């Protein structure tokens, strides 16, 4: 069987088009993709999910960490102040009293307030009364909180310099807890 020059060109174009659009074909890595020195590992136990986030912005003391597909967690000194892309997101949270309790400048009970975006796109808030204690060491702090409907417990592990290195933080009744830990990437 003899293939004409024109037929050979058509076959090559068709085959190359198939390869170009093959979703299983290896993709080149973008040379200008960001390389992060520190990453944030986030676990969502209720969803059996783990993600790695890179730092994308810092504004007024709040660091925003984000996945490649746009899910983000914003932290003030290691405490969650907002989330995006999880559903039932934390729209804002006042964590100042928790930070003061960890640093030892506040004792006794205090309040933590969080605002959420509900499924019907409305804002709802939860106020919790909390206390902070240490777990036998000056590096592990336990925050126990009570709302009108539930109780929850946050745990914070501080590094040698006194910063939160790992934590398990309750963000709301639907998602429940996020486990956070910093990962040095370089």
N, C-alpha and C positions, 0 to 999 in steps of 0.2 A: 504494500500500500504506500503510495507516494503522497506526501503532504506538500501542498503549494506554499510558497513564501507567505502569502496572505493568511492562509489557514494557520500556519505556525505562529504568526504574530497574534492572531486572535486567541489561540490556545494559551500563549504566554500571558497575555493581558488578563484572561479569565482566571488562570491559576494564580497570578500575582494578586488579583483583587480578592480572591478567596483567602489567601494568606494574610493580606493586609487587614481584613476584617475579622479574623479568627480571634475570638475573645480569649482562647486558651493559649495563644501565641505569647512568648515572652515579651515583656515590655521593657524598654530602656528606662533606666532610672534617671530622673531629671537631675542634671548636674547642679542646679542652683537650689535644690531642696534644702531646707534649713537643717542644721545639725545642732541639737540641743545638748548643752553640757549637763544639765539636770533635767530629768523627766519626772512626771508624777504618775505613779501607778494607782489606778482607781478600781476597786472591786465593788460590785453591786450584788451582794449575796442573794437577794430575792429574785434576781434575774439570772443568776449563775453566770455573770459577765465580768470580764476584766478588760480594761483599756489602758493604754499608755498615752499620756497627754504631754504636749510641749508648751512651754511658757510663751504666750503670744503678746501679752501686754501687762504693764504695771501702771496703775493710775491711783494717786492719792492713797498709797499703801495697800492697794488691793491688787493681787496677782491673778491674772486670768490664764488658765491652762485649757488647752483645746485639743481634741482628737482631729484626725485628718478629715473626718466627715462632719465637723462642726459642733459636736457635743462639748460643752465647756463646764468647768467648775471654777468659781472665783473664790479666793481665799484671802483673809486678812490675818497675817501672822500664823497661818496654818489652820485657821477656823473657817468653815464654809460660810460664805455670805450670799452666794447665789449659784444657781445651776441653769443651764440651758440645754434643750434637746433631749431631756430625759422623760418629759411628760410630768405633770404635776410639779413643775419646776419651782424652786425657791427663787422668788423675785427679789427678795432682800431680807437681810437678817442683821440684827444688832448684836454683835458678839463682844462688845467692849467689856461688859461685866464678867463674862467668862474669861477673857484675857487677864483682867485684873485679879480674878480668883486664882488663875494659874500662877501669876507672878507673885502672889501672896499679899497684894495690896487691898484685897477685899476678902472678908470672911463672912460666914453666915449665909443666909439665903439671898437670892437675887433673881431677876427675871430675864428671860431670853424671849425675844419676839421674832417671828418669821412671817413673811407674807408669801402666799402661794398663788399660782395661776391654776384655777380649777378647770375641769374638763369643758365647762361651758364658757371658758375664756373670761372668767371673773376673778377678782382678787379676794382671797380669804386670808385670815391671819390666825396664828396660834401663839398664845402666850404661855410660857412654861415657868414654873418656879423651880429653881435649881440650887444645888449645893455642890461644892467641890471638896474632894478629899484626896489624900495621897494613898497609894497602895503599897505601903511599907518601904517606899523609897522616895527620894525627892525628884525622881525622874518620871514617875508614872502617876498620872492624875486621873481621877474618876469623877465625872460630872453626872449626878443623878438628878433627873428632872421629872416634874409632874405637870400634866395639863388637865383640863376638865375631863378629857376622855381617856388618857393613857399615861403611862410612865415610860421613860427611856433612859438609857445610860450611854454616855460618851466616854471614850478612853483616849488619853493622850500620852504618848511616850516622847519625852524631851531628849535631845542630844546633849552632848557635854557642854555646849554653849548656851543651853537653856531654850533652844528653839524646838518647836514641835517637829519631830522627824517622822512619826507614824501616828495614825489615829483611826478610830472607828467613830463616825459621827452620824447621828440620826438626823435625817433631813425632812422627814414627814411621814404621815401614815401610809401613803401609797408605796413609795420607794423604800422606806424605812432607813436602812443604814448604807453609808459609803465607807469603805476602808481605803485610807490614803497612805501612801508611803513614797518618799522621794527616792529616786534612783540616780546615782551618779553615772553619767554616760561618758566620762572622759577623764 
